[in-house]
Amino acid sequence: MSGAEPNTFQHDLAALVPNLRAFARSLCGNPHNADDLVQETMVKAWKNQASFAQGSNLKAWLFTILRNTYLSERRKRKHEVEDQDGILASQLSVHGAQSGHMDMIDFSKAFALLPDDQREALILIGAEGFSYEEAAIMCGCAVGTIKSRVNRARGKLCELMGVDGAGDFGPEIATRGRSSVASAG
């Protein structure tokens, strides 16, 4: 520090706390956040007291620290959404990687059990996104034949994987248990 006693600096800091609180509240609009901002400002001022030029305006220096700290926090939180009660978070769901991996293994086993013509039709329509007409031309058969193969393939996959409807998908199925495709093969 440049010439001032630590006790004098400490005393001068403490004397400006009410001014800092008022400024922080005007910025934050929330007394709890304002108190946190003042505390952060005081910590930064204390750590950097050596950079304060003795005889200059301490209040202006502290207000600058407070303002810069406030703006830095706003930039950090720019894309955050406040969810104190967890209402928004409770509406989100993320499937666990383990169950997703196991679902893929089950699907691969069931898919391998399909007849070649059904697998081919399902890949062309479901995975590659071709129309039934395009798939029929590629396979050299009627459109109705492709539709039938896809329908039988989907039905057989549902049977092999133990899927009865849309309710069998999502994170809650992990708690209900799964049927194993291994027993079907």
N, C-alpha and C positions, 0 to 999 in steps of 0.2 A: 504494500500500500504506500502511496506517496505522501508520507508525512503525518497522517492522521492516526490517532490512537484507535485500536479496535473497539474500545468501549464507547468512544464518541461516535464512530460509524454505526455501531449497534444501536445506540440511543437514537441517532438520527433516522435510522431505518424504522425503528419501532414507532417513532412519532408520525411517520408518513403512512402507516397501515390504514387508518381510516380513509385517507384520500385514495389510496390504492383500491380499497374495497369499493368505494363509491364508483370509481372509474371502471373497475372490473364488472360490477353489477350492471352498469350502463352498457357494457359490451356484451355480456353473457345473457342477461335477463333472468338468470337463475342464481339465487344466493349460494347454493352449494358449489356450483361450478365456479362462481366468482371467488369464493374462498379458496378453492383449489388453485385457481389462477394466481391469486395473491401469494399463496404459499410457494408456488413454483417461482414466481418473480423474486421473492425474498431469498430463496435458495440460490438462484442464479446470481443475484446481486451479491450475496455473501461470498460465493465462490469466485466472483470476478471483481471483488472490491479493489484489487490492485490496479484495475484498469480505470477506476473512477478518478478523474482529475480533481484533486482537492481544490476547493474554492469554486468549482462549477456547480450547476444546479442539480442537486441530488434528486429532487422531485421529478424533474424532466427526464433524468437518466432512468429512474425507476419506471416512469410511465412509458418510456420507450421500450424497456425490457418487457413490461407487461403487455403492451400492444403487440410487439413482435412475437411473444410467446402465444398470445391469443390467435394471431393470424397463422402462425405455424400449425397450431392445433386444428384450426379450421381447415387448412389445406390438407392435413392428414385425414381428417374425418369427412372430407368433401363427399365421398361416395358411400359413406356409412348411413344406415337407417337406424334410428333410435327405436329400440324394442325392449323397453324396461320390463314389461310384464311377460315377455317371451311369446306373445300372441303370434307374431309373424314367424318366429322360429318354429313354433309348433305346427305351422302349416307346411313347412318344408319337409321333404323326406329324401333321404339318400339311401339307395340300396347298398347294402354291404358288399364289398368286393368279393368276399368269400362265397356268399350265396350266388352272386352273379356268375362267378367262375364255375361253381357246381351246376348251376342251371345250364350253362353252355356245354359242360361235359355230358349232362343228361340229354340235351338236345342233339349233340353230335352222335351219341349212341343210338338214339331213336331214329335219327335221320339216316344212319347207316343201315338200319333194318328195313327201310322202304325199298320197294322194287325200283330198278333203274329208271323205268319210264316215268314213275311218279316223282322221283328225285329230280330228274331232268326238268320236268314240267314245273315243279315248285321253284327250282333255281331260276328258270327263265322268267317266270311271272313274279315271284316273291322277291327274289334277291336282285335280279338284273333289271326288273321293271319293264319288261317287254309286254306288249298287249297280247291278248289271247290269239288274235289273228297273226301277229308276227311269230309267236311261239309255234303256232300250228304250221306255218310255212317252213320254219326251221326244222321241225320234227317230221314233216311230210305226212301230216294227218289232218283230220277235220278239227275245226274250232271246238266243237262239242266234245271231242275226245280229250283235248287239252284241258277244258274246263272240268271234265270228269276226273282226269288224273290229278289235277290240283286239289279238287274237293276230296278225293279219296286219300291223298297224301296228307292233307291237313287233318282230316278225321283220324287217320292212323297215328299221326304224331300226337294228337290230343289224347288218344287212347293209351299210347305207350308212355306218355309223360304224366298221365293222371290228371289232365286238365279238363275241367268241366265247363269253365266259362271265364269271363274276364276277372271274376273275383279270385281266381287262382294266381293272379299276378300281383306283384307289389311286395313291400317289406313285411306285411303281416303274415304272409304264407310261411315265413321262417318259423313262426311260433306254432303253426298248425301242423307242421311236418310235411314231408314230401314223399311221394311214391317213387321208388327207384326204377329206372329203366333197365338196370342190370338184370332184374328178375324177368324182364320181358324177352331178353335175348338169351 
